[in-house]
Amino acid sequence: MSPTPVTLEDVKRRPEVVAFVEKANEYTGAIGFTEHGVRHATLTANIASNILKRLGAEERQAQLAAIAAYLHDIGNLVGRHNHEDTGAVLAGRILAGLGMDPEEQAIVMGAIGNHEEPHGEPVSSVSAAVILSDKSDVHRSRVRNPDPTTFDIHDRVNYAVEHSFLRVDEKTRTITLELTIDTALSQVMEYFEIFLSRMVMCRRAAGFLGCSFKLQINGAKLL
C-alpha cells in the first residue's frame, strides 16, 4: 500500500481523466451511442461502491470499485471495439502516475478489462461490482438523439425506462435491478432483445459476490 491510498477524488482531479472522460463521451455520441460521460461515470462509481459496502466489504475495496467504475469507459476515446482493453491500459498509466500500489492497479485494470459482454468475467469483487453498476444504468437520461422518430432500439428502450434502481439486500443476499418502463414507448420484450446478455453477465457477477440476481420490471419479477 502507498502511504496515502489513491482516492476517487484524486482520480477525478487528474487533467487526463477529465479530458479522457469528455472525449470518450464525445466520440460515442458521434457514432450514435447513448451517454458515456461524467453522468454515467459518476453514477456507476457510486453504485459500485455501494454494492460492496452493503455486502460488508472493506472500505478500500469499495473505493477501488468506485475508481474502476469511474474509469471503465475511457477506452472509448480510442474506439468502441475492445474499448475495455484500451481503457484498462489507459487507467493503468493514470493510476501509476498517481502512485497507486501496483496490486491495486492490477485490480482496477482487471475490473475495467472485464466489464463488457460477451467476453468479460467477474474476476474479483471489484470487477463484479463494476459489471453490476454499469449494466444497471439504463435510463432515458442517457438518450442523446433529440428526434424520437429516428430512435433505434437502444434509444427507444433507454428512453422508455423512467426509473431504474439496483437494490442490494445484504440479508437475503439478493441484488435486484428494478425498472419502470413506459410500455407505450417500448415493450418489455425489446428490453430482453438487447439486454439479455447483460442480464446474464449480471447474474454471474452477483454469483461471484455470493448473491442471486433478480430483475423486476413494472413490479413484476422476471428473473
N, C-alpha and C positions, 0 to 999 in steps of 0.2 A: 504494500500500500504506500502511496505517496504521502508525505507529511500532511498535506491538505488535499483530501479527495476532491476530484473534479465534480462539480455540480451541474445540473441542467442550466442554471443561470449563467455559469461560466461559459457553457457551450453556446447559449443564445447570444451572448455578447460578442462572440468572435465575428469579425467582419466577413470572413469567408462563409460562415454559416448563414449570416443574413443574406449574402449575395446568392449562395447556392440554393437556399430555400426559395428565394424570389424567382430565380431563373428557372428552377425546376417547375415551378408553378406556371410561369410564363410559357415554357416550352410545351408542357402538357396541354395547356389551353390552345396553343397553336395547332395541335393535332386533334383537337376536339374532345379532350378528356375533361372529366369533372375537376373541381378544385383540388389542388395538391399543395397548397401553400401554408402560410402561418396558421390559419384556422385549423386545417387538418393536422398539422404537426403538433400544435398545442393541445388539441383535444385528445389525440391518440396518446400523447405523453401523459396527460392527466389520467386517462383511463387505464393505461398500462401500469402506472404506479399504484393506482387504487386497487387493481386486481390483486397484486401481490400483498399489499398492506392488509386487505380484507382477509386474505388467506393465511396471514400470520408470518409472512416472510420478513427478513431483516430489512431495516430501513435502507441499507446500502443497495440491496438487490432491487428494491423499488425505485431507487434513484437511477440505477443503471438501466432499468426498463424504461424510465421516462426519457433518458438520454437517447437510447436506441430508437424509441418510438419517434422522438422529435426529428431524428436524422434519417429515418428509414427510407424516405423518398427522394433524397438529394441526388441520387444517381440519374434521375430523370433529366437532369440538365445536360447529360451526355446523350441519352437516348432512352426510349421506353423499353426496348428489348434488353433483357438482362440488367435492368436498372438496379436490381437488388445487389448484384455482384459489384457493379460500379460504385454503388452507394457505400457498400461495406469498405471498399478500398479508400474512398474519399474520407469516410468517417475515421478510419484508422489514422490517416495523416493528420486530421484535425485534432484528434484526441492525443496523439503523440506530441503534437505541438503544445498542448495544454499540460503535458507532463503526467498524463494518466498512467497508472500502473499497467504494465503490459498484459497481465492476466485479465484485468478489467476491459482493456481494449479488445482483447480476443472475444470476450463475452458479448460485448456490444456489436462487434463486427459479425459474429456468428448469428446474432439475432436479426440484424439487417439483411444479411445474405440469405436468410431462410424465411423471410416474411411473405414471399409471393408464391401463389399456386402456379403450376401444378407440382413444382419440384421442392418447394420449401418444406421443412420439417421442424417441429418444436424440439430444438436440440438442448434447451436449457429452460429454466423457469422464466428468465428474462425473454427468451425467444418466444415462448408460449404466450406471455402477456402481450408482446408486440403484435403477434398474429391476431389475437382476440380483439385488441383495441383497434387495429387497422380495419379488419373485416366488419366490425360493428358500426363503422362510420358511414352509414348510408342515410342520406337526408336531402331534402330539396334545396337546402342552402348550398350544396356542393355544385348544383347545376349552373353552368355559365352561359349556356345558349339562351339568348333573350327571346327567341321565337319558338313557342310551343309547337307550332305547325311543322317544324323541322326537327323535332326531337327524335333521336334514335332510341333504341330500347333502354340503353343505360340512362339517358337523360330522363326518359319517361318514368322508369322505376324509381330513380332517386327523387324526382320531383314529387312523385306520389307519396313518398314517406314523409308524413307530417311530424312524427315523433319517433325517436329511437333511444333506447336506454339499455345498457348492459348491466344486468343485475347480478351481483355476486352474493350468494348465500353461503357463508362460511360454515353454518351449522349443518346444512344438508349437502354441502359440497356440490352445489349446482351453480352453473353460470348460464343465465338466460338472456338472450337478445330479445327485447320486447319492441315490437314495431307497430305503429299505427299507419295504415296505408289507405289512401283515398282510392277505393276500387273503381271510381268513375274515371280515374286517370290511368290506372294500371291494375291489371288483375294480379292476384297473388301468384298465379302460375307463371307470370312473367318474371317475378322475383326469383323463383326457383330456376327458371330458364337460364338466367345469367349468373346467379349467385350460389347455385348448389355446390359447386366445387369449393367455394369459400366456406360454406357451412360445414362441409366435410373436414376442411382444414381446421376450423374452429373446434370441431369435436375432438380431433386429435390433440390440439393444443390444450383443451380443457382436461382431457385424459392425462396428459403429461403432468398436470397440476393436481392430479388426484380428484378431479371433478367430472361431473357429467355436463353435457352441453344441451341446452334447450332453446327452441325457437318458438316465440309466441307472436302471432300476427292478429291484430284486431281482437285480442282477448282469447284467441283460440290457440291451443298448444299443437304445433305441427311437427315438432321434432322432440 
